[in-house]
Amino acid sequence: MEDRATELKLAKKSKWRHLLVGCAVIIGPGTMVMLADTDVGSVVTAAQSGVQWGYSMIVPELILVPILYLIQEITVRLGIITGRGHGQLIRERFGWGWALLSVSTLFLTSVGALITEFSGIAGVGVLVGVPSWLSVGFATIILVAIGISGRYQRVEWIGIGLGSLELAFVVTAIEARPRLSSLVHGLVSVPVSHSSYVFLLAANVGAVIMPWMIFYQQGAVIDKKWTAKDLKLARVDTAVGAIITQVLMIAVVVTAAATLGRLHINALQSIPQIANSLEVVMGKTPGKLIFGAGILGAGFVAALVASLAGAWGIGEAFGFNHSLNHKFREAPLFYTIYTVAHVAGAILVIASVDLVRLIVDVEVMNAMLLPIVLGFLMALEFKTLPDRFRMRGWYRNMVWLLSGVVMAFGVYMMIVSL
């Protein structure tokens, strides 16, 4: 009997071990970049949507799941099959001028992302009584230390670990206890005739599909040394990540709609405002700690991804060493750009005042830059991949159509905003 019990115990341990190994294999660059996709800017944009329009942004968030996957899947194929980063491919195929244009869009969105991430970290600091200069300064030191550790896999594990704190948003959505009737009404009501709704819709598109994501994932699969045999795994990783990030976005919409939305507040004023609104349903301390943990996770993983994407993209465009698998002495420019980006973002946040409106505007800017970013992505897919790895038939037409709709939306928002 004892032998049988021991065998069952060992079999159970083996089962859990295989399950954990399987999860570890699936989780990779796609999961990390998608966790970073639900960054502080995305959280604020989703919360603003919930405050102003209740649950009406849930359907667009769901529609963005396949669009997000299809776009990032192209990035995966480009990185794995060519073994080159996004900036390098643009330079080789289209020349220095176009590479500089692409890197410029990357620079704008990366800086915007870092400002929003540090803004969120500062907001959590204020929530628990820590001054902004201390919380942002400490976060900067941690992020720089993680980046210069000199190993891609270590950075990925730490990033995913920090990003998993965002699951706190699912907890807050459940604890907020949304009214079923209001939720159903929001699912069948998409008020695109209202300009303020369209503005937030643009911000949500910009919050979901960001230029730095493309540069990051393409560089990450190269640093991870994935090859064509890993392509199926990379697609699963990307699909899982796309679902997770949109579940998190919907959770934030629901949290804000069920709390601040019920109070008929017209606009979100600060990040602590969301956490404070949870006091009624969760208690003062749990509400702050749980929502604050989600914001911290979002801020840290997105700051890592956006800054690495910027450093990778510039390194690819200008041709200097740009791998996390290099030591500092082997890639000094890469690590210097990575470090300076964090320091600059931290200084801008510590010196600034109004952050919520700035964050939403950054996401709209992302939407406006999408025509450039997606245009390059689709052109590279057609020009650089061997025929057997290119899109074909109905699949290609569908991806081109969806990308065209997103690009047209970006052009429209550019005209409206200007």
C-alpha angles and dihedrals in degrees: 000000000000091000090051092049090049091051092051091048092051091046090052091050090048091051092053091045091054090047092052092046090050092051091047090052094050095045110082144114092332093056092046095048091047092050086051088049088067088062128154091274090053091048092051092045092049090046091049088051091052093047095050103031106021113215096343093105094060096086094051089049090055092048090054092061097080092036091054092048095048093051096047091044089063088052090052093052092048093051098043099042100040098032088218133113124245096255093048093051092051091049093048096044104034106019138247096299095059091041090056091049091052093046089049091058088046091051093051095049094042092052090046090051094050091050091052094045094051089044089058093047089049089050092054089048091054089047091061097035100262116135117244095242090057099044094043093042092051091047090051092054092049094048094048091048092051092049098049094047087105103232128092097206092054091052091049094051093048092046094051091045091054092042092054087071085077089077083082087082090066088055092051091048091054094043091049087067101215117213110252094219092052091046093052091047090053092052092058096038120078106162099199090157090074115085094212090055091049090050091054090043088057090048090052091050088050090047092054103040109041127172094230090059091065094050092045100050094044091051093042097056087052093050089046088055095231116169136194091282088062094053095099091049091049090053092052090048090052094046093050090048093049091054093046095051094051092046087055092048091050090047090057092047090052093046093052095041093050094048116024091021091062090055090059093236110168099208141016111247104184144353093250087057090070093049092046091052089062091063093091095055102029107023127256101279101036091048092053095043097046097044090040090054090054092051092048091051091049093047097048099045093043093047088053094048098042094048093045090049090052093048092045093048095050091045091051094048095048097035104237126133110289111167131121086217089068122088118239092260090054095051107021095155093051094052093041091055090047092051097043091050091057094045092048092048091049093051092049092052095045089051097045131087117191111048112159097067090043090054094052091047090053090056091050088051088054089055091049091053094049095092090062095043097044092041091059092043095054093043092051092049089055098041106037109034123086112251095256091057096048126099115263141194121337092357092058092045092050093050092047091048094049092044090048091053091050092047091048089050089053092051090048092052090049091055093045094046094048 
